Amino acid sequence: MTIARTRHPAAVFACALLVALAALLPQKAAAQLAGTLSGPRFVETAAIAGLFEIEAAKLALTRSRNEAVRRFAQQMVDDHTRIAADLKRAAVAANGDISVPAALDAEHDALLQRLKAVPEREFDAQYVATQKTAHEQAVGLFGAFARQGDQTALKEFAQQTLPMLQHHLEQVEKIAINT
């Protein structure tokens, strides 16, 4: 027996958006990792990635009805707020004149705006997919800097933070299976 499946426009749109979101995040990470792993570049990339994860998580706390997604989102706000404070301290210890961005760049702001526009019933899947990609990117960035970074205080920060980011990635992968 064959079961026909109808494609709903919203589902087609959501799938297309998911592919676009997933493709967008790694582009910047690949570009960052391809260049030299300087302290200022690492700080900028890590800070913006963390800000994005916090803002996306705050959005999930207002839009998600899935308890696992909401718990994960709250953990992202809490953990990435602490990571941001630790990054600022490490940047000062490494070289007092490294500036830490306090706002999203245009690329991440556009990504957040797209996530805000996702229909409610597709939000959890989109948020989880975006967080999975963001954490894959963060694990790659922090791992590379921990190995090859040019400033000791920032390398130590990356080494200390990497296990938490890896744990976040494992968590979001488990949530992805169930959403």
N, C-alpha and C positions, 0 to 999 in steps of 0.2 A: 504494500500500500504506500502511495506517495502522498506526502503532506505538502500542500502548497503554502508557501510563506509570502505574506504581503509585506512589502517594505513601506513603512510609514515615513513620510517626509521628515518628521522630527528625529526618528532613529537614524535615517541616512545623514541628516545634518550633524547629529551628535557624533557619529562615527567619523565623518570627514573632519570635524573639529578636533576630535581626539588625535587623529593622525597628524593634523597640523600642529597641535600643541606639543605632541611628542617629538616631532621633527624640529621644532623651534628651539627647545631648551638645549639639546646637545650641541648645536652650532656654535654658540658662544663658548661653551666649555672646551670644545675641540680647538677653537681658535686660541683660547687662553693657554691651554696645555701645550699647543704647538710652539708658542713663543717661549721666551725665557721665563723662568719662574722667579721673578723678582718679588721682593717683599711688598712694594706698593701695589703691584698687579694682583698678587694673591689677596691682599687686604681688600682691595676694591671688589674683586670677584666674590670673595667669601662674604663680605658685608651685604652686597646686593642680593646674593642668593639667599642669605639668611632673612633679610627683610622681606623678600618675596615669599618665603615659606611662612613667615609670621602673618603677613597680610592675607595670604591664601587660606591659612588656618583660621584666622578670624572670620573670613567669609564663610568657611565651612561650619563654623560654630553657629552662624545665623541661618544658614540654608539647609544643612543636613538634618535628616530625621533618623539617621542610622547611628545607633549608640556607639558602635565600634569606630566609625568615622569621627564622631564627635570627641570621643576619648583621645583618639590619635591627634586630632586637631588641637585640643587643649594641651596635649603634651608638646606639640610643635611650638605653640606659643610660649610655653614655659621654658622648654629646653633651648630654643633658638634665641630667646631673650637673654638667657644666661650666656650662651655662646657669643652673642653680640658684645656683651659686657667684657667677656674674657678676651675677645678679639681686640677690643679697644685697649685693654691693659697690655696685651702682647705687642700691639703696634707702638705704644709709647715706650715699652721696654726695648723694642728692636731699634727704633729710631723715632724720636719724639715728633718728627715733622711728617710722618705718614698720615695722611688724612683718611678718615673712615667715613664713607658715604652714609648719609642719613636719610636718603630717599632712593626709590627705585630708579633705575635707568629706563630709557624709553622702551627698550625691548621687554623688560619684565613688567613694566606698567601696562603695556599693550596686552601681554599675556594675562595679567590679572583682569583687565577689562573684558577680555574674551571669556574668561572663567565666570565672571559676573553675569555674562549674557547667556550662559548655558541654561536650558530649560530645567526646571526644578527636578523633574523625574530623572534627568540624566546627570544631575550635578554630582552625586556621590562618585559615580564611575569616572567622570571627568577629573574631579579633584584628586582621586586616588591615582589615576594615571599620571596626572601632572606631578604629584608628589613623588611617585616612583621614579619618574625621569629626573626630577630635581635632585633626589637623593643619590641616584646613580652618578649624576654630574658632580655633586658635592663630594662623594666618596672618591671619585677620580681626582678631583682637584686637591683635596686634603691629602690623599695618599701620595700624589706626585710631589706636592710641596714638602711633605714630611720626609721624603727621600732626597729631594733635589733642591730644596729651597735655599735661598742665599742668606737668610738671617736666623740666627740661633733661636731667639725668643719666639719667632713666628713658627719655626720648624717644631719647636717643643709644643706650642699651642696646637698645631696641626696634628702632631702625634697623639696628644692627649684627647683631642676632639674626635678623631677618626673613629674610635670604637663606638661612640654614641651615634654618629652618623650611619655607621654600618648597621647598628641595631635599629635605627629608624627605618632603614631600607628593608631590613628583614620584616619589620612590623607592617610596613605598607604593602609588601609583597603578599603577606598573609591576608591582609584586608582585601587586596585586589582579587584574590581567589574567590572571596565571598560576596563581592559586589557586582 
